[in-house]
Amino acid sequence: MEPIVFEIVPPPNHWSEDKISYYCQDVINTLKKQNITTIAIPEVVDEVRNPSQSERKSDFPNKMDNILFSDLLQKRYPELTCILFKICVRLPKKEFLAWVDIIYQKGIRHIVLVGKDNETTIYPGFSVTEAVAFLKKDYPDIKCGAISIFTRENEIERILQKMQVGITFFVSQIIYEAANMKYVLLHLLKECKQRNIEMPLFYLSLAIASKIRDIEFMKWLGVEFPSAVFTHLTNDPEQDVEVESLEAVESTLDEIFHFAEKENLNLGFNVEHIMFSNLYLSGKLCKVIKQRINHT
């Protein structure tokens, strides 16, 4: 896969056909302008957040199925490689098997499996490790990825367990600091060397905000901001959030590239746009990352 993946949120179901078509073309134009041919499409559902987290401030509009959305994009841009996210625990096991068969027939060979969003809820489907075991048995050419949350407890052990069953790449939660990422990857690198196994590829997720509400939404999603950064980005309604957010991301990129060079690590990037109105910011961030890559 390419060093930069562009994560695109499917449009809401209530959008008109013309608006969806316009959005798809806007996405394609952005991709072509940045010469990017690998996209990630999440499965967007109304999440059940933990009680300790704040309530969602806006209603959740149901989103288009990510397979249908990938079809629309590939019709316009056949060169695309699509990575589909699937929340495997939510889907009854027989339905998951049928879903895998559908994407396989469409030629999709990269998926990111997503597990529980709430530890207290009982789900009907496969866990991530169960789903990978099934896929490796019956669909050995599908490359399986998983989500990594660098601030999560026992994350190194979680990653190693997923690697053992066949996960070959990870997509991180959006990060606005590099300390937790460096801690996890340094210890994982040490474990991989001791076990004589290959280090998986990590795609570090980054996003620029255009408004304070974007920062608050990311916070609701579970993104952890250093307290000083969060305060700086949200304390003044009159400031240019886009400029300040980009500066924060560029500071994080400085640390990432320095760390990757020092440890001889091959890292990828997953660029997200968070809000539909922020699509242009994703293109802007892709350009910034590409310039960094070309200068290393």
Backbone as numpy.savetxt, mean C-alpha at the origin, in Angstrom:
# Nx Ny Nz CAx CAy CAz Cx Cy Cz
9.18 -6.56 -10.39 8.34 -5.36 -10.39 9.21 -4.10 -10.39
8.62 -3.01 -10.74 9.34 -1.74 -10.81 9.66 -1.22 -9.40
10.63 -0.29 -9.30 10.95 0.27 -7.98 9.85 1.16 -7.41
8.96 1.64 -8.29 7.84 2.48 -7.82 6.52 1.85 -8.24
5.67 1.64 -7.26 4.31 1.16 -7.50 3.35 2.30 -7.18
2.35 2.45 -8.02 1.37 3.52 -7.87 0.07 2.91 -7.34
-0.29 3.21 -6.09 -1.51 2.64 -5.51 -2.71 3.54 -5.80
-3.72 2.96 -6.43 -4.85 3.74 -6.91 -6.15 3.26 -6.26
-6.87 4.17 -5.65 -8.12 3.82 -4.98 -9.24 3.71 -6.02
-10.00 2.60 -6.01 -11.13 2.47 -6.95 -12.17 3.56 -6.71
-12.86 3.98 -7.76 -13.86 5.03 -7.62 -15.11 4.54 -6.88
-15.87 5.44 -6.28 -17.12 5.05 -5.62 -18.14 4.51 -6.63
-18.96 3.60 -6.18 -19.99 3.02 -7.06 -21.01 4.04 -7.52
-21.22 5.07 -6.71 -22.28 6.04 -7.06 -21.83 7.04 -8.13
-20.56 7.03 -8.51 -20.13 7.94 -9.57 -20.79 7.55 -10.89
-21.01 8.55 -11.71 -21.58 8.29 -13.03 -20.55 7.61 -13.91
-21.02 7.00 -14.99 -20.12 6.32 -15.93 -19.10 7.30 -16.52
-19.57 8.53 -16.82 -18.67 9.54 -17.38 -17.59 9.94 -16.38
-17.99 10.10 -15.12 -17.02 10.51 -14.10 -15.98 9.42 -13.86
-16.43 8.16 -13.85 -15.48 7.05 -13.70 -14.52 7.00 -14.87
-15.05 7.21 -16.09 -14.21 7.20 -17.28 -13.16 8.31 -17.22
-13.58 9.48 -16.79 -12.67 10.62 -16.66 -11.58 10.31 -15.63
-11.98 9.72 -14.51 -11.02 9.37 -13.46 -10.00 8.36 -13.98
-10.48 7.34 -14.68 -9.57 6.33 -15.24 -8.56 6.96 -16.18
-9.04 7.87 -17.03 -8.14 8.52 -17.98 -7.14 9.41 -17.27
-7.58 10.06 -16.19 -6.69 10.90 -15.39 -5.59 10.05 -14.76
-5.97 8.86 -14.27 -4.99 7.94 -13.71 -3.98 7.52 -14.77
-4.48 7.13 -15.94 -3.60 6.67 -17.02 -2.65 7.78 -17.45
-3.16 8.99 -17.57 -2.31 10.11 -17.96 -1.18 10.33 -16.95
-1.52 10.21 -15.67 -0.51 10.37 -14.61 0.54 9.28 -14.70
0.09 8.04 -14.91 1.03 6.93 -15.02 1.97 7.09 -16.21
1.40 7.44 -17.36 2.22 7.58 -18.56 3.20 8.74 -18.44
2.77 9.79 -17.81 3.65 10.95 -17.64 4.86 10.59 -16.79
4.65 9.72 -15.80 5.75 9.30 -14.92 6.41 7.99 -15.38
5.92 7.46 -16.52 6.46 6.20 -17.07 6.41 5.06 -16.06
5.24 4.91 -15.44 5.02 3.86 -14.45 4.02 2.85 -15.01
4.36 1.57 -14.90 3.47 0.53 -15.45 3.05 -0.50 -14.41
3.36 -0.27 -13.13 2.92 -1.18 -12.08 2.01 -0.42 -11.12
0.80 -0.95 -10.95 -0.15 -0.30 -10.07 -0.62 -1.29 -9.01
-1.02 -0.76 -7.88 -1.63 -1.56 -6.81 -3.03 -1.02 -6.60
-3.99 -1.93 -6.51 -5.38 -1.51 -6.31 -5.91 -2.16 -5.04
-6.16 -1.37 -4.00 -6.64 -1.95 -2.75 -8.09 -2.39 -2.84
-8.47 -3.28 -1.95 -9.89 -3.60 -1.76 -10.36 -2.69 -0.65
-11.20 -1.73 -0.97 -11.60 -0.72 -0.01 -12.95 -1.09 0.60
-12.95 -1.29 1.92 -14.18 -1.65 2.63 -14.35 -0.71 3.81
-15.54 -0.71 4.38 -15.81 0.11 5.56 -15.21 -0.62 6.75
-14.05 -0.14 7.19 -13.30 -0.85 8.21 -13.90 -0.71 9.60
-13.70 -1.76 10.39 -14.06 -1.73 11.81 -12.80 -1.36 12.57
-12.78 -0.16 13.10 -11.58 0.29 13.80 -11.61 -0.13 15.25
-10.46 -0.18 15.86 -10.38 -0.50 17.27 -11.02 0.60 18.11
-11.59 0.24 19.27 -12.29 1.24 20.10 -11.42 2.42 20.49
-10.11 2.21 20.56 -9.21 3.29 20.98 -9.04 4.36 19.90
-9.46 4.04 18.67 -9.28 4.99 17.58 -10.51 5.87 17.42
-10.31 7.03 16.86 -11.40 7.98 16.69 -12.37 7.51 15.61
-13.58 8.05 15.65 -14.60 7.69 14.68 -14.31 8.36 13.33
-14.74 7.68 12.27 -14.61 8.26 10.94 -15.47 9.52 10.87
-14.94 10.60 10.26 -15.63 11.87 10.26 -16.56 12.04 9.05
-16.46 11.14 8.07 -17.32 11.24 6.90 -17.90 9.88 6.57
-19.03 9.88 5.86 -19.65 8.62 5.48 -18.75 7.85 4.53
-18.90 6.52 4.56 -18.10 5.67 3.68 -18.88 5.35 2.42
-18.40 5.80 1.26 -19.06 5.43 0.00 -18.50 4.10 -0.52
-19.36 3.15 -0.84 -18.89 1.87 -1.37 -18.09 2.08 -2.65
-16.98 1.35 -2.75 -16.08 1.51 -3.89 -16.26 0.38 -4.91
-15.88 0.67 -6.13 -15.91 -0.33 -7.20 -15.01 -1.50 -6.85
-15.42 -2.70 -7.23 -14.61 -3.89 -7.06 -13.26 -3.70 -7.75
-12.18 -4.10 -7.08 -10.86 -3.79 -7.66 -10.54 -4.60 -8.93
-11.20 -5.76 -9.11 -11.01 -6.48 -10.38 -11.63 -5.69 -11.53
-12.84 -5.20 -11.33 -13.50 -4.41 -12.37 -12.71 -3.14 -12.69
-12.17 -2.53 -11.64 -11.39 -1.31 -11.84 -10.10 -1.61 -12.62
-9.46 -2.72 -12.30 -8.25 -3.09 -13.04 -8.56 -3.36 -14.51
-9.73 -3.95 -14.77 -10.15 -4.18 -16.16 -10.26 -2.87 -16.93
-10.88 -1.87 -16.29 -11.07 -0.57 -16.94 -9.72 0.08 -17.26
-8.79 -0.02 -16.32 -7.49 0.61 -16.52 -6.66 -0.14 -17.58
-6.71 -1.45 -17.55 -5.91 -2.21 -18.51 -6.44 -2.11 -19.95
-7.73 -1.84 -20.09 -8.27 -1.61 -21.43 -7.66 -0.35 -22.04
-7.38 0.63 -21.19 -6.80 1.88 -21.65 -5.26 1.82 -21.71
-4.69 0.92 -20.93 -3.23 0.87 -20.81 -2.82 -0.60 -20.64
-2.78 -1.36 -21.74 -2.55 -2.82 -21.68 -1.21 -3.21 -21.06
-0.25 -2.30 -21.03 1.07 -2.62 -20.49 1.09 -2.71 -18.97
-0.01 -2.36 -18.33 -0.05 -2.32 -16.87 0.13 -3.69 -16.24
0.91 -3.72 -15.17 0.96 -4.86 -14.27 0.16 -4.49 -13.03
-0.87 -5.28 -12.73 -1.76 -4.95 -11.61 -1.47 -5.84 -10.40
-1.35 -5.21 -9.26 -1.25 -5.91 -7.98 -2.58 -5.67 -7.26
-3.31 -6.73 -7.00 -4.60 -6.58 -6.33 -4.48 -6.93 -4.85
-5.06 -6.08 -4.02 -5.15 -6.38 -2.59 -6.43 -7.18 -2.35
-6.34 -8.15 -1.43 -7.53 -8.91 -1.06 -7.54 -9.15 0.44
-8.65 -8.77 1.08 -8.82 -9.02 2.51 -9.34 -10.44 2.64
-8.41 -11.40 2.72 -8.78 -12.81 2.62 -9.62 -13.30 3.79
-9.46 -12.69 4.95 -10.20 -13.18 6.12 -11.70 -12.91 6.03
-12.07 -11.89 5.27 -13.49 -11.51 5.20 -14.31 -12.41 4.28
-13.64 -13.06 3.35 -14.34 -13.82 2.32 -14.43 -15.29 2.71
-15.63 -15.89 2.71 -15.72 -17.33 2.95 -14.76 -18.08 2.05
-14.20 -19.18 2.55 -13.09 -19.84 1.88 -13.40 -20.24 0.44
-14.59 -20.77 0.19 -14.94 -21.16 -1.18 -14.98 -19.96 -2.10
-15.45 -18.83 -1.58 -15.51 -17.61 -2.40 -14.11 -17.08 -2.68
-13.22 -17.23 -1.71 -11.83 -16.80 -1.95 -11.19 -17.64 -3.06
-11.43 -18.93 -3.02 -10.87 -19.81 -4.06 -11.41 -19.42 -5.43
-12.70 -19.07 -5.49 -13.29 -18.64 -6.76 -12.69 -17.32 -7.22
-12.45 -16.42 -6.27 -11.84 -15.12 -6.58 -10.45 -15.31 -7.18
-9.66 -16.18 -6.58 -8.31 -16.44 -7.08 -8.37 -16.96 -8.51
-9.30 -17.86 -8.78 -9.43 -18.41 -10.12 -9.77 -17.32 -11.14
-10.62 -16.38 -10.74 -11.02 -15.29 -11.64 -9.81 -14.44 -12.01
-9.03 -14.02 -11.00 -7.89 -13.15 -11.32 -6.82 -13.90 -12.09
-6.69 -15.19 -11.80 -5.69 -15.99 -12.50 -6.02 -16.07 -13.99
-7.30 -16.28 -14.29 -7.72 -16.35 -15.69 -7.51 -15.03 -16.41
-7.51 -13.93 -15.65 -7.27 -12.61 -16.24 -5.78 -12.29 -16.39
-4.94 -13.21 -15.93 -3.51 -13.01 -16.08 -2.85 -12.25 -14.94
-3.57 -12.01 -13.85 -3.01 -11.29 -12.71 -2.18 -12.26 -11.88
-0.93 -11.89 -11.63 -0.01 -12.80 -10.95 0.60 -12.19 -9.68
0.10 -11.04 -9.25 0.61 -10.41 -8.03 -0.57 -10.01 -7.15
-0.56 -10.49 -5.91 -1.62 -10.11 -4.97 -1.01 -9.78 -3.62
-1.68 -8.90 -2.90 -1.31 -8.59 -1.52 -2.46 -9.07 -0.64
-2.16 -9.98 0.25 -3.17 -10.55 1.13 -3.24 -9.75 2.42
-4.45 -9.40 2.81 -4.67 -8.56 3.99 -5.46 -9.36 5.02
-5.05 -9.27 6.27 -5.69 -10.02 7.34 -6.67 -9.20 8.15
-6.72 -9.48 9.43 -7.71 -8.86 10.32 -7.47 -7.37 10.49
-8.58 -6.60 10.56 -8.46 -5.21 10.96 -8.95 -5.03 12.40
-9.44 -6.12 12.99 -9.91 -6.07 14.38 -9.69 -7.44 15.00
-8.88 -7.49 16.03 -8.49 -8.77 16.63 -9.64 -9.47 17.33
-10.68 -8.74 17.70 -11.78 -9.35 18.46 -12.88 -9.91 17.56
-12.81 -9.62 16.27 -13.85 -10.08 15.34 -13.51 -11.47 14.81
-14.53 -12.32 14.71 -14.36 -13.65 14.12 -14.68 -13.56 12.63
-13.73 -13.97 11.80 -13.89 -13.86 10.35 -14.09 -15.25 9.73
-14.79 -15.32 8.59 -15.10 -16.61 7.98 -14.00 -17.17 7.08
-13.02 -16.35 6.72 -12.08 -16.75 5.68 -10.73 -17.23 6.16
-9.83 -17.42 5.19 -8.46 -17.83 5.46 -7.69 -16.72 6.16
-6.80 -17.10 7.05 -5.79 -16.15 7.52 -4.82 -15.92 6.38
-3.95 -14.94 6.52 -2.97 -14.66 5.47 -2.08 -15.88 5.22
-1.58 -16.48 6.29 -0.69 -17.63 6.11 -1.42 -18.82 5.50
-2.70 -19.04 5.86 -3.48 -20.13 5.27 -3.70 -19.88 3.78
-4.00 -18.63 3.44 -4.26 -18.29 2.03 -3.01 -18.50 1.18
-1.85 -18.10 1.72 -0.60 -18.27 0.97 -0.29 -19.75 0.76
-0.51 -20.55 1.79 -0.25 -21.99 1.67 -1.10 -22.60 0.55
-2.35 -22.18 0.47 -3.22 -22.67 -0.60 -2.71 -22.21 -1.97
-2.37 -20.95 -2.08 -1.94 -20.39 -3.35 -0.65 -21.04 -3.85
0.28 -21.26 -2.96 1.55 -21.85 -3.36 1.37 -23.29 -3.84
0.33 -23.94 -3.34 0.07 -25.33 -3.73 -0.59 -25.41 -5.10
-1.60 -24.58 -5.34 -2.38 -24.67 -6.57 -2.07 -23.60 -7.62
-1.43 -22.51 -7.20 -1.09 -21.42 -8.13 0.35 -20.97 -7.84
1.33 -21.83 -8.10 2.71 -21.53 -7.69 3.33 -20.32 -8.36
2.77 -19.87 -9.49 3.36 -18.71 -10.17 2.77 -17.38 -9.71
1.81 -17.41 -8.79 1.31 -16.16 -8.22 2.28 -15.69 -7.14
2.69 -14.44 -7.23 3.58 -13.87 -6.22 2.73 -13.20 -5.14
2.94 -13.64 -3.90 2.12 -13.18 -2.78 2.84 -12.14 -1.94
2.14 -11.05 -1.65 2.67 -10.03 -0.77 1.78 -9.89 0.45
2.25 -9.10 1.42 1.48 -8.86 2.64 1.76 -7.43 3.12
0.98 -7.01 4.09 1.12 -5.67 4.66 2.11 -5.72 5.81
2.94 -4.69 5.90 3.84 -4.55 7.05 3.55 -3.22 7.74
3.42 -3.30 9.07 3.21 -2.10 9.87 4.39 -2.01 10.83
5.31 -1.13 10.55 6.57 -1.10 11.28 6.41 -0.76 12.76
5.30 -0.12 13.12 5.08 0.24 14.52 4.33 -0.83 15.30
3.95 -1.92 14.62 3.16 -2.97 15.26 4.04 -3.84 16.15
3.47 -4.31 17.25 4.19 -5.17 18.17 4.55 -6.50 17.49
5.76 -6.98 17.77 6.24 -8.26 17.22 6.22 -8.30 15.69
6.48 -7.16 15.05 6.38 -7.11 13.59 7.44 -7.98 12.91
8.62 -8.05 13.48 9.67 -8.87 12.86 9.26 -10.33 12.83
8.70 -10.82 13.93 8.23 -12.21 13.99 7.09 -12.44 13.01
6.19 -11.48 12.89 5.07 -11.59 11.96 5.59 -11.71 10.51
6.57 -10.89 10.19 7.14 -10.91 8.83 7.79 -12.26 8.56
8.57 -12.75 9.51 9.26 -14.02 9.33 8.27 -15.18 9.15
7.20 -15.15 9.91 6.18 -16.20 9.77 5.57 -16.19 8.37
5.32 -15.01 7.85 4.74 -14.90 6.51 5.75 -15.30 5.43
7.00 -14.98 5.65 8.04 -15.40 4.70 8.13 -16.92 4.64
7.99 -17.56 5.78 8.12 -19.02 5.84 7.08 -19.74 4.99
5.90 -19.13 4.81 4.86 -19.79 4.02 4.87 -19.34 2.56
5.73 -18.38 2.21 5.85 -18.03 0.80 5.61 -16.58 0.42
5.44 -15.69 1.39 5.33 -14.25 1.08 6.69 -13.76 0.60
6.71 -13.10 -0.55 8.00 -12.65 -1.11 8.18 -11.13 -1.12
7.10 -10.38 -0.88 7.25 -8.93 -0.82 6.23 -8.35 0.16
6.54 -7.18 0.67 5.69 -6.52 1.65 5.44 -5.08 1.23
4.23 -4.61 1.50 3.86 -3.21 1.28 3.61 -2.60 2.64
4.32 -1.56 2.96 4.18 -0.98 4.29 2.96 -0.08 4.39
2.53 0.14 5.61 1.58 1.21 5.87 2.29 2.52 5.56
1.53 3.57 5.27 2.13 4.88 5.00 3.03 5.28 6.16
4.23 5.76 5.85 5.15 6.20 6.89 5.48 7.68 6.74
5.64 8.32 7.88 6.07 9.71 7.92 7.32 9.87 8.77
7.95 8.75 9.07 9.24 8.75 9.75 9.93 7.44 9.43
11.24 7.40 9.58 12.00 6.22 9.16 12.55 5.39 10.30
12.43 5.86 11.53 13.07 5.17 12.66 12.53 3.76 12.85
11.22 3.60 12.86 10.63 2.27 13.06 10.93 1.34 11.89
10.91 1.88 10.68 11.25 1.10 9.50 12.68 0.58 9.60
13.61 1.44 9.97 15.01 1.04 10.07 15.21 -0.02 11.15
14.52 0.14 12.26 14.64 -0.84 13.35 14.18 -2.22 12.88
13.01 -2.28 12.24 12.46 -3.56 11.79 13.35 -4.18 10.71
13.73 -3.40 9.72 14.49 -3.96 8.61 15.91 -4.36 9.01
16.52 -3.62 9.92 17.86 -3.99 10.40 17.82 -5.35 11.10
16.84 -5.54 11.99 16.73 -6.79 12.71 16.31 -7.93 11.78
15.46 -7.62 10.82 15.05 -8.64 9.85 16.23 -9.06 8.98
17.03 -8.08 8.57 18.21 -8.38 7.77 19.16 -9.30 8.52
19.33 -9.04 9.81 20.18 -9.88 10.65 19.63 -11.31 10.73
18.30 -11.43 10.92 17.67 -12.75 10.99 17.82 -13.51 9.67
17.65 -12.81 8.58 17.76 -13.46 7.26 19.17 -13.98 7.03
20.17 -13.21 7.44 21.56 -13.65 7.28 21.84 -14.87 8.14
21.33 -14.85 9.36 21.56 -15.98 10.27 20.88 -17.25 9.77
19.71 -17.09 9.14 18.96 -18.24 8.65 19.31 -18.60 7.20
20.18 -17.78 6.62 20.61 -18.00 5.23 19.40 -18.00 4.28
18.53 -17.00 4.45 17.37 -16.85 3.57 17.41 -15.46 2.94
16.74 -15.34 1.82 16.75 -14.08 1.08 15.85 -13.04 1.74
16.33 -11.84 1.79 15.55 -10.72 2.32 14.41 -10.41 1.35
13.17 -10.28 1.83 12.07 -9.95 0.92 12.16 -8.50 0.47
11.45 -8.18 -0.59 11.41 -6.81 -1.08 10.33 -6.03 -0.32
10.67 -4.84 0.12 9.72 -3.98 0.82 9.40 -2.76 -0.04
8.11 -2.50 -0.18 7.64 -1.27 -0.81 7.18 -0.34 0.30
7.90 0.75 0.46 7.58 1.71 1.52 6.52 2.68 1.01
5.41 2.76 1.72 4.29 3.59 1.26 4.45 5.02 1.74
4.28 5.95 0.78 4.41 7.37 1.06 3.22 8.11 0.45
2.86 9.22 1.04 1.74 10.02 0.51 1.93 11.47 0.93
1.55 12.37 0.03 1.55 13.80 0.33 0.11 14.22 0.62
-0.06 15.08 1.58 -1.38 15.61 1.92 -1.55 17.01 1.33
-2.78 17.34 0.98 -3.05 18.69 0.48 -3.84 19.52 1.48
-4.49 18.84 2.42 -5.31 19.52 3.43 -5.13 18.84 4.79
-5.49 19.57 5.83 -5.41 19.00 7.18 -6.29 17.77 7.28
-7.42 17.74 6.59 -8.32 16.59 6.65 -7.64 15.32 6.13
-6.70 15.47 5.18 -5.94 14.31 4.68 -5.09 13.71 5.80
-4.44 14.59 6.56 -3.62 14.14 7.68 -4.49 13.44 8.72
-5.65 14.02 9.02 -6.56 13.43 10.01 -7.08 12.08 9.53
-7.34 11.97 8.21 -7.82 10.70 7.67 -6.74 9.63 7.75
-5.49 10.00 7.43 -4.39 9.04 7.55 -4.22 8.60 9.00
-4.38 9.55 9.91 -4.29 9.22 11.34 -5.38 8.23 11.71
-6.59 8.42 11.19 -7.70 7.50 11.45 -7.39 6.11 10.88
-6.70 6.06 9.74 -6.34 4.79 9.12 -5.28 4.03 9.92
-4.64 4.73 10.86 -3.62 4.06 11.67 -2.21 4.51 11.39
-2.06 5.49 10.48 -0.72 6.02 10.19 -0.21 6.74 11.43
1.02 6.44 11.81 1.61 7.07 12.99 2.55 8.19 12.57
2.25 9.38 13.06 3.09 10.55 12.79 3.91 10.86 14.04
5.18 11.24 13.88 5.89 11.81 15.03 5.08 12.99 15.56
4.96 13.12 16.85 4.08 14.14 17.42 4.42 15.54 16.91
5.72 15.82 16.76 6.12 17.15 16.29 5.67 17.38 14.85
5.75 16.35 14.01 5.33 16.45 12.61 3.83 16.64 12.53
3.07 15.85 13.30 1.61 15.95 13.27 1.16 17.34 13.72
1.75 17.83 14.79 1.40 19.17 15.28 1.73 20.23 14.25
2.90 20.10 13.64 3.33 21.08 12.63 2.38 21.10 11.43
1.90 19.93 11.03 1.05 19.84 9.84 -0.40 20.24 10.10
-0.82 20.24 11.35 -2.25 20.46 11.64 -2.56 21.67 12.51
-1.54 22.35 13.01 -1.85 23.41 13.99 -2.23 24.74 13.37
-1.99 24.92 12.08 -2.27 26.21 11.45 -3.12 26.01 10.19
-4.43 26.28 10.25 -5.31 26.09 9.10 -4.92 26.93 7.89
-4.12 27.97 8.10 -3.76 28.87 7.01 -2.50 28.45 6.26
-1.76 27.48 6.80 -0.50 27.11 6.17 -0.75 26.25 4.91
0.26 26.17 4.07 0.19 25.37 2.86 0.56 23.93 3.24
-0.47 23.11 3.48 -0.24 21.74 3.95 0.53 20.92 2.92
0.26 21.15 1.64 0.95 20.40 0.59 2.45 20.61 0.66
2.86 21.85 0.79 4.29 22.17 0.84 4.92 21.56 2.08
4.25 21.73 3.24 4.80 21.22 4.49 4.83 19.69 4.50
3.80 19.08 3.93 3.73 17.62 3.86 4.84 17.07 2.96
5.05 17.71 1.82 6.11 17.28 0.91 7.47 17.39 1.59
7.68 18.45 2.34 8.96 18.61 3.05 9.16 17.48 4.06
8.08 17.10 4.75 8.17 16.00 5.72 8.50 14.69 5.02
7.86 14.44 3.87 8.12 13.22 3.12 9.54 13.22 2.57
10.00 14.36 2.08 11.37 14.43 1.54 12.41 14.18 2.65
12.11 14.65 3.85 13.00 14.39 4.98 13.06 12.90 5.27
11.90 12.23 5.20 11.85 10.78 5.39 12.61 10.07 4.28
12.48 10.56 3.05 13.21 9.98 1.92 14.72 10.10 2.11
15.18 11.22 2.66 16.61 11.38 2.94 17.11 10.23 3.81
16.35 9.94 4.86 16.73 8.86 5.77 16.66 7.50 5.09
15.62 7.29 4.28 15.44 6.00 3.61 16.60 5.71 2.67
16.95 6.67 1.82 18.01 6.44 0.85 19.37 6.29 1.52
19.61 7.05 2.57 20.86 6.91 3.31 20.94 5.53 3.94
19.86 5.08 4.53 19.79 3.77 5.17 19.97 2.64 4.15
19.28 2.75 3.03 19.35 1.71 2.00 20.77 1.58 1.44
21.43 2.73 1.24 22.80 2.70 0.72 23.76 2.11 1.74
23.59 2.49 2.99 24.48 2.02 4.06 24.36 0.51 4.25
23.13 -0.01 4.21 22.88 -1.43 4.47 22.82 -2.26 3.19
23.02 -1.61 2.05 22.97 -2.30 0.75 21.64 -3.02 0.56
20.57 -2.28 0.81 19.21 -2.83 0.71 18.52 -2.31 -0.55
17.81 -3.18 -1.21 17.01 -2.79 -2.37 15.58 -2.53 -1.89
15.18 -1.29 -1.85 13.85 -0.92 -1.37 13.01 -0.34 -2.50
11.74 -0.63 -2.48 10.81 -0.06 -3.44 9.91 0.95 -2.76
9.09 1.62 -3.56 8.19 2.64 -3.01 6.78 2.44 -3.55
5.82 2.60 -2.66 4.41 2.52 -3.02 3.81 3.91 -2.79
3.45 4.57 -3.87 2.96 5.95 -3.78 1.43 5.96 -3.74
0.87 6.57 -2.71 -0.59 6.62 -2.53 -1.10 8.05 -2.67
-2.40 8.15 -3.03 -2.96 9.51 -3.18 -4.04 9.84 -2.15
-4.46 8.86 -1.34 -5.37 9.07 -0.21 -6.74 9.57 -0.62
-6.81 10.76 -1.17 -8.07 11.36 -1.63 -8.06 11.43 -3.16
-9.24 11.33 -3.77 -9.33 11.38 -5.23 -8.78 12.70 -5.77
-8.99 13.77 -5.01 -8.53 15.09 -5.46 -7.01 15.22 -5.41
-6.35 14.27 -4.76 -4.89 14.36 -4.60 -4.12 13.54 -5.61
-4.77 13.09 -6.66 -4.09 12.24 -7.63 -2.85 12.92 -8.19
-2.94 14.21 -8.45 -1.81 14.94 -9.03 -0.60 14.93 -8.08
-0.88 14.85 -6.76 0.22 14.82 -5.80 1.01 13.52 -5.90
0.32 12.42 -6.25 1.02 11.15 -6.42 2.03 11.25 -7.55
1.60 11.88 -8.66 2.52 12.07 -9.77 3.71 12.92 -9.36
3.45 13.95 -8.57 4.51 14.83 -8.08 5.50 14.05 -7.22
4.97 13.18 -6.35 5.83 12.40 -5.47 6.62 11.35 -6.25
5.99 10.73 -7.25 6.71 9.78 -8.11 7.92 10.45 -8.76
7.73 11.67 -9.21 8.82 12.40 -9.86 9.96 12.65 -8.87
9.61 13.02 -7.64 10.62 13.27 -6.61 11.42 12.00 -6.32
10.70 10.87 -6.17 11.37 9.60 -5.87 12.25 9.16 -7.03
11.75 9.31 -8.25 12.55 8.92 -9.43 13.84 9.73 -9.51
13.76 11.00 -9.19 14.95 11.82 -9.22 15.97 11.33 -8.18
15.46 10.91 -7.02 16.36 10.37 -5.98 17.00 9.07 -6.45
16.20 8.20 -7.05 16.71 6.91 -7.53 17.80 7.12 -8.58
17.56 8.06 -9.48 18.51 8.31 -10.57 19.82 8.91 -10.09
19.82 9.49 -8.89 21.02 10.13 -8.36 21.75 9.24 -7.37
21.28 7.99 -7.19 21.98 7.10 -6.25 22.84 6.11 -7.02
